[in-house]
């Protein structure tokens, strides 16, 4: 198999997570990663960690050497960054920046013909979690095999729905930390409290993944007893509007900040 060269224009935290996932697999594919000099410390750290990664002197050098180019600068830097670069017709260009669907990115990377959008989440560095790809690009799917659950979408509007739906991450940690803080406030060492809560949440997530999607709705009542502790907490949170507020805020995000 010939070596695939993947270039990253912009090496922020998400780009670094993708590189880590791709090159840290037990059986990494024949891949060379070319890094732009942006975020020099992060780029140099990746190159020092992975023999397959190296830092090039400028963005054009990265583009020239790459079969797949990941545009991973901040959203407001995409247009200016791409305008300064020359792409080839045979290259695959993948936008990682939010709010840059292929239809908008394609004119900026012409004459490249294959253009996609990728929405990775930070946990991709651990080889877990969803990675949204639109549209289907076999070479990118192969590149990301083993880096998490690659979700290939058929319609561009689906990207926005999952972008909004992904915005629960910090709320998850706030929920988790509230439970940890409460346990620690009752005399437990914080590390012990954290170990207990994170293990519980990991177990619940593992259980959820093992379920058929049709079983998830019933999992609520299956994890509580009438008049029990779990039911009391859920009913209280429901009464406080927590779950309705979540659904409402996701819809608001989608309509006001993603769809528009």
C-alpha positions, 0 to 999 in steps of 0.5 A: 500500500502506498503511503498517504500524506495528510496535511493539516493547515492549522494545528489547534487542539482538535487537529492535534486530537485527530493526528493523535487518533490516526497515528496512535492506533495499534495498527496505524495505516501507512500515513504521513502527517504534514503539519503547518507551522501554526501553533508551533509548540503543539506541532513540534510536540506532535512531530516529536511524539510520532515519527510519521509526523513532521512540521513544514515551513509554511502552509503551501508546502503542506498543501503541495505534499498532501493527498488529503488537506484538513483545513483546521484554522478558526472559522473566521480565518478560513477564507483568508487562509485558503485564498493564499493557497494553491490546491490541485484538482486531485486533492481531497479537501476536508473542512474541520472548521465549524460553519464551513459546509462543502458548498461554501468551502469548495470555491475557496479550494478550487480546482480541488474537486472532492471537498468534505466536512468533518466534525470531530470531538475532543475524545477522538484523541482516545479513539472513541466518540462520534466523528461526523463526515459529509459527504461520504469520502472513502479515503477519509473513512479509511483514514479514520477507521479505528478513530471512533464511530465515523458517522457518514451523512447524506445531506448537508442539513444533517451536519447542522443538526448534529453540530447543535446536538453535540453542544452538550459536552460542557454540560455533561462535565458540569452535571458530573462535577456537581455529583462529585462535589456533593460526595466530596462535601460529605467527607470523601477524598475528591479523587475517590469521589471522582473515581466513583462518579466517573466509573458510574457514568462510564458504566452507564455509557457502556450500557447505553452503547450495548442497547438497541436504540429502541431500548433507550427510552425504557432505560429510564424506568429500568434504572429506577424503582417506584418511590426510589432514589433515582426516581426522586432525583429524575422527577425533581430535575424534570419538574425544574425544567432541566430536560425541557430546557435542554431540548429548547436550547438545542433547538434555539442553537440550531435555528439561530446559530447553526442553521442560519 
